């Protein structure tokens, strides 16, 4: 919902502010590429130029006025960047062939050089400076869903034989370097969050044990919270990644077991996102020590005022059925939206 050039629009701002008005304590809106070369979709809001700061600042002010805090999610698409949008060849941790899938095709990419990696780290450093200038309450490094940092963590994408490949310590290195550079710029009292995959839902992807080790490594760098997620764009394109729709309370919380293990071993807060649809489950996960915070995405696309509804005493679960239709419409070039709004569920 940004402009073709990545600038803030009234429509995008309204979408995010409506979530803030709906009772959410912390809003983490659409991911913003730190370099033009990292763009993954049309009309994606950018943060790779100083000219974006005024529009982003207006969003921050509006969200604060609505009573919420706001953290911006920083990303680079890596192998899944779109050359038609970026104007340059896609690059990732390792060479990957072009692949045609069920929903779209990936163009393939070539392996990043050390200079390419240095440029990525610098891109994040400068983006963090812009985020702080715009007034965001913190930043989140997007290391999930098959984007660049997720690719470095995943053996499926990362076949490197240098200091960025091999064991999980090496595969985490570029994220650690980025965290350290960003921390120097934003100071010790500015929150840095990480969102990372605990599973890729595809053969050869990141393992649960590697995810736990990566989280521990990142926690030692001084990040302030870690959010769990899973799945990759590659898996969705090939049709391998298809989470079960939420039908019962027992289905909720895709990553609850890993979250509990992570929370018990880390000294920083854990945010559990993915397949949480009811107040009762949210409350139980926090009370049982599975997670410190609850993250919601698709339920708030379906119903931005969900939290206020729960606070009012109406504890019915979200109407979201986890069909990923809201993401599919973006791939078709349409505005981000719940495709089931106004429809009767069978």
MOZI-V53237 format. One record per residue. N is the residue number from 1. SS is DSSP state (helix for helix, strand for strand, loop for the rest). Layout:
((N	SS) (N	SS))
//
This chain:
((1	loop) (2	loop) (3	loop) (4	loop) (5	loop) (6	loop) (7	loop) (8	loop) (9	loop) (10	helix) (11	helix) (12	helix) (13	helix) (14	helix) (15	helix) (16	helix) (17	helix) (18	helix) (19	helix) (20	helix) (21	helix) (22	loop) (23	loop) (24	loop) (25	loop) (26	strand) (27	strand) (28	strand) (29	loop) (30	loop) (31	loop) (32	strand) (33	strand) (34	loop) (35	loop) (36	helix) (37	helix) (38	helix) (39	loop) (40	loop) (41	loop) (42	loop) (43	loop) (44	loop) (45	loop) (46	strand) (47	loop) (48	loop) (49	loop) (50	helix) (51	helix) (52	helix) (53	helix) (54	helix) (55	helix) (56	helix) (57	helix) (58	helix) (59	helix) (60	helix) (61	helix) (62	helix) (63	helix) (64	helix) (65	helix) (66	loop) (67	loop) (68	loop) (69	strand) (70	strand) (71	strand) (72	strand) (73	strand) (74	strand) (75	strand) (76	loop) (77	loop) (78	helix) (79	helix) (80	helix) (81	loop) (82	loop) (83	helix) (84	helix) (85	helix) (86	helix) (87	loop) (88	loop) (89	loop) (90	loop) (91	strand) (92	strand) (93	loop) (94	loop) (95	loop) (96	strand) (97	loop) (98	loop) (99	strand) (100	strand) (101	loop) (102	loop) (103	loop) (104	loop) (105	strand) (106	strand) (107	loop) (108	loop) (109	strand) (110	strand) (111	strand) (112	loop) (113	loop) (114	helix) (115	helix) (116	helix) (117	helix) (118	helix) (119	helix) (120	helix) (121	helix) (122	helix) (123	helix) (124	helix) (125	helix) (126	helix) (127	helix) (128	helix) (129	helix) (130	helix) (131	helix) (132	helix) (133	helix) (134	helix) (135	loop) (136	loop) (137	loop) (138	strand) (139	strand) (140	strand) (141	strand) (142	strand) (143	strand) (144	loop) (145	loop) (146	loop) (147	loop) (148	helix) (149	helix) (150	helix) (151	helix) (152	helix) (153	helix) (154	loop) (155	loop) (156	loop) (157	loop) (158	loop) (159	loop) (160	loop) (161	loop) (162	loop) (163	loop) (164	loop) (165	loop) (166	loop) (167	loop) (168	helix) (169	helix) (170	helix) (171	helix) (172	loop) (173	helix) (174	helix) (175	helix) (176	helix) (177	helix) (178	helix) (179	helix) (180	helix) (181	helix) (182	helix) (183	helix) (184	helix) (185	helix) (186	helix) (187	loop) (188	loop) (189	loop) (190	loop) (191	strand) (192	strand) (193	strand) (194	strand) (195	strand) (196	strand) (197	strand) (198	strand) (199	strand) (200	loop) (201	loop) (202	loop) (203	loop) (204	loop) (205	loop) (206	loop) (207	loop) (208	helix) (209	helix) (210	helix) (211	helix) (212	helix) (213	helix) (214	helix) (215	helix) (216	helix) (217	helix) (218	helix) (219	helix) (220	helix) (221	loop) (222	loop) (223	loop) (224	loop) (225	strand) (226	strand) (227	strand) (228	strand) (229	strand) (230	strand) (231	loop) (232	loop) (233	helix) (234	helix) (235	helix) (236	helix) (237	helix) (238	helix) (239	loop) (240	loop) (241	loop) (242	loop) (243	loop) (244	loop) (245	loop) (246	loop) (247	loop) (248	loop) (249	helix) (250	helix) (251	helix) (252	loop) (253	loop) (254	loop) (255	loop) (256	helix) (257	helix) (258	helix) (259	helix) (260	helix) (261	helix) (262	helix) (263	helix) (264	helix) (265	helix) (266	loop) (267	loop) (268	loop) (269	strand) (270	strand) (271	strand) (272	strand) (273	strand) (274	loop) (275	loop) (276	loop) (277	loop) (278	loop) (279	helix) (280	helix) (281	helix) (282	helix) (283	helix) (284	helix) (285	helix) (286	helix) (287	helix) (288	loop) (289	loop) (290	loop) (291	loop) (292	loop) (293	strand) (294	strand) (295	strand) (296	loop) (297	loop) (298	helix) (299	helix) (300	helix) (301	helix) (302	helix) (303	loop) (304	loop) (305	loop) (306	helix) (307	helix) (308	helix) (309	helix) (310	helix) (311	helix) (312	loop) (313	loop) (314	loop) (315	loop) (316	loop) (317	loop) (318	loop) (319	loop) (320	loop) (321	loop) (322	loop) (323	loop) (324	loop) (325	helix) (326	helix) (327	helix) (328	helix) (329	helix) (330	helix) (331	helix) (332	loop) (333	loop) (334	loop) (335	loop) (336	loop) (337	loop) (338	loop) (339	loop) (340	loop) (341	loop) (342	loop) (343	loop) (344	loop) (345	loop) (346	loop))
//
